[in-house]
Amino acid sequence: MTKSVIYHQSQGRVTFGLVYLILFIFLKPPAFANGTDDWAGPLHNAQTLLTKQKYRAALVAFKEQANLENGLAQFTVALFYDLGWGMTPQRPIACQWYQKAAQNNMPGAMQALGQCFLDGQGVEQNKMLAYQWFLKAYEHGIAEGACQAGELLLSGDGVDLDVISGQRLCFEAAQQGAVSAQKKLAQWYFYGQYFPQDYQQAFNWLQRVASIKAPSSAYLLAQFYDQGIGMDVDESQALRWYEIAASGKYKKAYIPTALLYWQKFTQAKKNKKQLLAKSYLWAKISSISSELAEDQNLSKQLLEQVLLQMPVSWQNSLDTKITDHLAVL
């Protein structure tokens, strides 16, 4: 059964990394500190301990300054609890520290606090306050906050529905380089959510984020090439982007990646070993982890055909790669 025959049978939380910490540590003085003394200076020893991964001692040192209303220290303590530096992550406690830092005008903390209010973690859920903190984060230079606020306006979830303002905020965020906003615009235009369906706009935004290999965006981009949306079908490009999405553990991409490799195998006169191995790898991953029963059934059908062609001796090494892919990072 070819790829086309099989195929036509079917048809979150903001996290913060060290980059924030590094940027804030070396801002002297913080432009957003409203006239307070330089926050980074008193944190030199704490930062040294953190760099050496002496997490317990570092947390004590940061908390000492955090209790003195050092906003940067408060934000960093929140990161300890949110990202689990030297401990099990404790999101509710992180949100309490984000609130302290946000009240001291730390932009990253404002955005994080907005997410806390949105999720109801560490604080009582309040989507109006989430909207206000996202917007304040944007006003203090966090572009992603604009579209987080905008999405609440677009959905009318906890705030008054305001489509025009919501669209404007998300456009502003996307144009300022917020990847999360660019991905959302691509998806909304593709599916006709919050905006009239417009494949050209979707494709344009997808191209902006494709270079960073965002899995969900790569999957949508593959759809254009696979289905010939506004262009000729290009199975090579479709396979390229499906595999990028699949490699990023985007589960919807597993079965089309396997099917396209199988189609290439059935048509190829060279490199057949590699194509067959890839067919097996992605088909088996799909059979194990795809969430749709239909995809799992297709995967099992495909696996039966692949195993008729594939030497048994290949299976152990390929299964090791599958285990590595599925391992929790």
ChimeraX attribute file (.defattr): number of C-alpha atoms within 10 A of each C-alpha:
attribute: neighborCount
match mode: 1-to-1
recipient: residues
	/A:1	12
	/A:2	15
	/A:3	19
	/A:4	11
	/A:5	10
	/A:6	15
	/A:7	16
	/A:8	8
	/A:9	9
	/A:10	10
	/A:11	6
	/A:12	5
	/A:13	9
	/A:14	11
	/A:15	10
	/A:16	15
	/A:17	10
	/A:18	11
	/A:19	9
	/A:20	13
	/A:21	17
	/A:22	11
	/A:23	9
	/A:24	21
	/A:25	20
	/A:26	12
	/A:27	14
	/A:28	12
	/A:29	16
	/A:30	20
	/A:31	13
	/A:32	14
	/A:33	16
	/A:34	9
	/A:35	9
	/A:36	14
	/A:37	13
	/A:38	16
	/A:39	23
	/A:40	19
	/A:41	13
	/A:42	15
	/A:43	21
	/A:44	14
	/A:45	14
	/A:46	22
	/A:47	22
	/A:48	12
	/A:49	18
	/A:50	19
	/A:51	11
	/A:52	10
	/A:53	13
	/A:54	15
	/A:55	18
	/A:56	14
	/A:57	14
	/A:58	24
	/A:59	22
	/A:60	13
	/A:61	21
	/A:62	26
	/A:63	19
	/A:64	16
	/A:65	19
	/A:66	23
	/A:67	12
	/A:68	10
	/A:69	17
	/A:70	24
	/A:71	27
	/A:72	27
	/A:73	30
	/A:74	28
	/A:75	30
	/A:76	26
	/A:77	25
	/A:78	28
	/A:79	26
	/A:80	24
	/A:81	22
	/A:82	24
	/A:83	18
	/A:84	15
	/A:85	18
	/A:86	15
	/A:87	12
	/A:88	11
	/A:89	15
	/A:90	17
	/A:91	19
	/A:92	17
	/A:93	17
	/A:94	26
	/A:95	27
	/A:96	19
	/A:97	27
	/A:98	30
	/A:99	24
	/A:100	22
	/A:101	28
	/A:102	25
	/A:103	15
	/A:104	21
	/A:105	21
	/A:106	24
	/A:107	25
	/A:108	23
	/A:109	30
	/A:110	30
	/A:111	30
	/A:112	29
	/A:113	31
	/A:114	31
	/A:115	26
	/A:116	29
	/A:117	22
	/A:118	22
	/A:119	17
	/A:120	16
	/A:121	18
	/A:122	19
	/A:123	16
	/A:124	11
	/A:125	15
	/A:126	16
	/A:127	21
	/A:128	18
	/A:129	18
	/A:130	27
	/A:131	27
	/A:132	16
	/A:133	26
	/A:134	31
	/A:135	24
	/A:136	21
	/A:137	27
	/A:138	23
	/A:139	13
	/A:140	18
	/A:141	13
	/A:142	19
	/A:143	26
	/A:144	27
	/A:145	33
	/A:146	29
	/A:147	29
	/A:148	25
	/A:149	28
	/A:150	28
	/A:151	24
	/A:152	22
	/A:153	22
	/A:154	23
	/A:155	16
	/A:156	14
	/A:157	13
	/A:158	15
	/A:159	17
	/A:160	12
	/A:161	15
	/A:162	15
	/A:163	18
	/A:164	12
	/A:165	15
	/A:166	23
	/A:167	19
	/A:168	14
	/A:169	26
	/A:170	27
	/A:171	19
	/A:172	19
	/A:173	23
	/A:174	23
	/A:175	13
	/A:176	14
	/A:177	15
	/A:178	20
	/A:179	19
	/A:180	18
	/A:181	27
	/A:182	28
	/A:183	23
	/A:184	20
	/A:185	25
	/A:186	26
	/A:187	23
	/A:188	19
	/A:189	20
	/A:190	22
	/A:191	15
	/A:192	14
	/A:193	14
	/A:194	16
	/A:195	15
	/A:196	11
	/A:197	15
	/A:198	14
	/A:199	19
	/A:200	15
	/A:201	16
	/A:202	25
	/A:203	20
	/A:204	14
	/A:205	23
	/A:206	25
	/A:207	17
	/A:208	16
	/A:209	21
	/A:210	19
	/A:211	9
	/A:212	11
	/A:213	15
	/A:214	18
	/A:215	24
	/A:216	23
	/A:217	29
	/A:218	28
	/A:219	28
	/A:220	24
	/A:221	28
	/A:222	27
	/A:223	19
	/A:224	22
	/A:225	22
	/A:226	22
	/A:227	14
	/A:228	14
	/A:229	14
	/A:230	11
	/A:231	10
	/A:232	11
	/A:233	15
	/A:234	14
	/A:235	18
	/A:236	15
	/A:237	16
	/A:238	25
	/A:239	24
	/A:240	18
	/A:241	26
	/A:242	32
	/A:243	25
	/A:244	23
	/A:245	26
	/A:246	26
	/A:247	16
	/A:248	16
	/A:249	17
	/A:250	19
	/A:251	20
	/A:252	20
	/A:253	27
	/A:254	28
	/A:255	27
	/A:256	28
	/A:257	27
	/A:258	31
	/A:259	26
	/A:260	26
	/A:261	27
	/A:262	28
	/A:263	18
	/A:264	21
	/A:265	22
	/A:266	15
	/A:267	11
	/A:268	11
	/A:269	8
	/A:270	9
	/A:271	10
	/A:272	16
	/A:273	13
	/A:274	12
	/A:275	20
	/A:276	21
	/A:277	21
	/A:278	20
	/A:279	28
	/A:280	29
	/A:281	22
	/A:282	26
	/A:283	30
	/A:284	23
	/A:285	24
	/A:286	28
	/A:287	23
	/A:288	14
	/A:289	15
	/A:290	21
	/A:291	12
	/A:292	12
	/A:293	10
	/A:294	13
	/A:295	23
	/A:296	21
	/A:297	15
	/A:298	20
	/A:299	27
	/A:300	16
	/A:301	15
	/A:302	24
	/A:303	23
	/A:304	12
	/A:305	14
	/A:306	18
	/A:307	14
	/A:308	9
	/A:309	11
	/A:310	16
	/A:311	11
	/A:312	9
	/A:313	8
	/A:314	11
	/A:315	14
	/A:316	10
	/A:317	9
	/A:318	16
	/A:319	15
	/A:320	12
	/A:321	13
	/A:322	17
	/A:323	11
	/A:324	11
	/A:325	16
	/A:326	13
	/A:327	8
	/A:328	6
	/A:329	5
